[in-house]
Amino acid sequence: MTPIQWIILSAVILAVILLLVLAVLLIGWQNRRRGVDGKKKVAAILRRFTGIRSFRVLNDLTIHTAKKDVTIDHVLIGFFGILVVNTQNLPGSVYGDGRGKTWTHVITKKGREVKTSFPNPLLENQQAVDAIREVLSANSIYKINIESWVVFTRRKASLNVPKGLSVLTLKGFRKLLKRSKYSADGPVDVALVADTLSKAN
């Protein structure tokens, strides 16, 4: 090959590499954007819920435990106890159960199904609950009721999971918060729990 041909070939290869890098970055940005949008929707619901109550919400909380750092999308602290929320903003169909390490996400692109897997959010929530209990116990705070839910925020998301799992749509999450137990008085010192968890962040 002549020097000019080598230069052209090198330029083409470089252009292809740059396009691939840009494509990966764009896909990552879109995925992060979808995640941010879903978190904003749930955060807004929780903010309105706590607006007339002396409750606290912690968003994007990272708890440092003895084993590892655990990131939690939302933590609602009320007189009833603690509500942990894992937000998923996926379109298409979702398949999963309570035990598998991963769930399957299926979308249709250009007439064909594209399948991807993602970590089981229920197991992630269990790690979050364990991390919260570890922090509270280390600060001599016991007997706090902790619940966890996974909330899918896309309207057209099709959830194919067994009944009885702690998985909701955004509409179902709004309905959940209307249950009387979440507004009832209880023994939890909201400020103390919120400050303790915030310090572990």
Buried (B, 14 or more C-beta within 10 A) or exposed (E): EEEEEEEEEEEEEEEEEEEEEEEEEEEEEEEEEBBEEBBBBBBEBBEEBBEEEEBBBBBEBEBEBEEEEBEBBBBBBBBBBBBBBBBBBBBBBBBBEBEBEEBBBBEEEEEEEEEEEBEBBBBBBBBBBBBBBBBBEEBEBEEBEBBBBBBBBBEEBEBEBEEEBBBBBBEEBBEBBEEEEBBEEEEBEBEEBBEBBEEBE
